[in-house]
């Protein structure tokens, strides 16, 4: 355990930041799961809405530093590819 006051403060700050990042990552995973559920139901309308919601969550998590911006871009790209694949299969 830290003895120096600044080190103790750093430990507290790290715990708070870790908790915030965990919440943000959970929100991203939930949004992605809802999108995947819509895809599995072949519901294009709700999948598109869920994808927009995923974009917002991923962008916010990247902006706040919970995930890397390239990781967010990669996830957005892969989710979009899955939606486009479903669109082309249903057309």
DANORGI-V31370 format. One record per backbone hydrogen bond with DSSP energy under -0.5 kcal/mol. CO is the residue of the C=O (numbers start at 0). NH is the residue of the N-H. Records with the same first field share a line. If there is no record, write none. Layout:
BEGIN
CO: NH, NH
END
This chain:
BEGIN
3: 7
4: 8
5: 9
6: 10
7: 11
8: 12
9: 13
10: 14
11: 15
12: 16
13: 17
14: 18
15: 19
16: 20
17: 21
18: 22
19: 23
20: 24
21: 25
22: 26
23: 27
24: 28
25: 29
26: 30
27: 31
28: 32
29: 33
30: 34
31: 35
32: 36
33: 37
34: 38
35: 39
36: 40
37: 42
38: 41
41: 43
42: 46
43: 47
44: 48
45: 49
46: 50
47: 51
48: 52
49: 53
50: 54
51: 55
52: 56
53: 57
54: 58
55: 59
56: 60
57: 61
58: 62
59: 63
60: 64, 65, 66
61: 64
67: 71
68: 72
69: 73
70: 74
71: 75
72: 76
73: 77
74: 78
75: 79
76: 80
77: 81
78: 82
79: 83
80: 84
81: 85
82: 86
83: 87
84: 88
85: 89
86: 90
END
